[in-house]
């Protein structure tokens, strides 16, 4: 893929990812609880400024059904399990069990993230690193494009020489 095409794709990807994360942040600010698989998932979400209540499925003394029961008074549960086979099974099982109790579940954010990142990210714990890499890449691209045409570092004689070169090239191309 050509560098400028790759840059456009990554810029669009970063915008979409930022929008999804903003929706996630807003929902948690309004009281939604996020269910993830483990501690590393929580750490990753905190790194990208997702606040609010988060609960993990693994590494807890509670059983799956104890966790389900403890969520009975929640208004909305956002399910953010990993994007692998196990994560898919957990998301479906959680959604079914919580819906049976009349608890609103949100798996659309998970589905959007999974579709957006395809093969780039397989686990929620990788999300922060991926977001940071994309952001850094966009900063590099924007900075290099800005500097490509920046002549502020040139003195007056160098600018005149640059103008002569540009004019000469323009005459040749015509």
N, C-alpha and C positions, 0 to 999 in steps of 0.2 A: 504494500500500500504506500502511495506517495506520502511524504511527510505532511504536506498541507491538507491532504484528505484525512489522514490519521488524526491530525490536530482538530479538524472539524468534528470528526466522529467522537473523539474524546471530550471535546467541549460540550457537545450535545449530551453525551453520557453523564458528564459531571452536573450539568443543569438538571437533568431528570433525577439523578441520584439525590441532589440537594433538595429538590422539591419533595421527594418521597420522605427524606429525613425530616424535613420541616413539618410535614403532615404527622409523622410519628411524634415529634416533639410536642406539637400542639395537642394531640390526643392525650399524651401522658400528662400534660399540664392541666387538662380537663378531668383527670382522674383515672384514665385507663391504666390497667396493669399489663405489663409485658411478661410473657412466659418465654423463657429461653431454656436451652439444654444445660448450660453449666456456667461456672464462674467467669471463664474467659470471655464468654458472650456478653456478660454484664459489663466487664471491664472494657470491652471494645465499644459498646454502646455509650458508656460514660465518656470515653475519649472523644467521641463525636458529639458530645453535649446533649445526649438524650438523658433526661432526668425522669424522676417519677419512680413508682413502685415497680420492681422487677423481681420475679421469682424464677428459680431454676428447678429443672426436673431432676437433674443428676447431682450427686454429692450432697444430698440432704437425707436426714433421717426419716423424713416423711415418705409414705408410699404414694404412688400415683393417685390413688383414690382419696387419700388424706389431703393431698394438694387440691384435687377437684373440690372436695367438700369445703376446704378453707376459702375457696373463691366464690362461694354461693351468694355472697352479698355484693359482689362487684358489679359495676354498671357495664363495663366493657373490658374484655380480655383481648389483647393483641398477641397472637401466636407468632413467635419468631424462632422457630426451630431451624436447624441447618437444612441445606438444600439437597442433601443426599437421600438415599432410600430410607434410612432410619428416621431422618428428620421429616420426610413426607408422611411416613406412617404415624409418627408421634403427633404431627399437626392434625391429621385427619381424626385420630383417636381423641385428642384433646377437644377438638371442635365438636365432634359428635357428643361426647360426654357432657361438655358444658352447655351445649344447645339443649340437651335433654333436661337439664336443670333450669332451662329458661334464661341462661346467661348469654348475653350478646357476645359473639366472638368475631374477631376481625382477622382473617387470614389474607385479605387482599393486599396488605402491605408486604407480607412475605412473598406472595405471588409476584408482585411488581418487582421487588428486589431480585428475586430468582430469575425472572425473565430479562431484566435489565443487565444483570451481571453474568449471565449464562455460565461460561466456563471459568471466568476470572475469579469468582468467589464461590466456595462450596460450603462455607461455614460462617455463621454470624461473627465468630471471633476474628475473622479475616476482614471484616467490613471496614473497621477504622483504618487499618493499614492501606487498604485499597483506596479509600476515600482520600487519604493523605497523599498517596502516590499520584493519583489523578490531579489533585489540586496543585501539587508541586510541578507536575508536567505542564499544566496550563500556565503556571507562573513563568516557567522557563520559556515556553513558546511565546507568550505575550512579551516578555522582556527581550527575547532575541529579535522578534519582529520590530519592536520599538527601536532597538539599537541599530537595526539594519539600515534605517534611514535617518538616524540621528547624526547630525553634523555639528553638534554643539562643541565637540572636542577639537574641531579643525580651526586653524587661524584663517585670516582673510585671504592670504595667498593660496592656501590649500583649497578653500572654497572656490576661488576663481578657477583653479586648475580642474576641480571636480566639474564645474560648469562647462569648461572647455571640452572635457572628455564626454560629458553627456551630449553636448551639442554636436560633437564630432560623430558620436555613435548614431545620433538621430539622423544626421545627413547621410551616413552610410546606409542605414536601414531604409531610407526613402528610396 
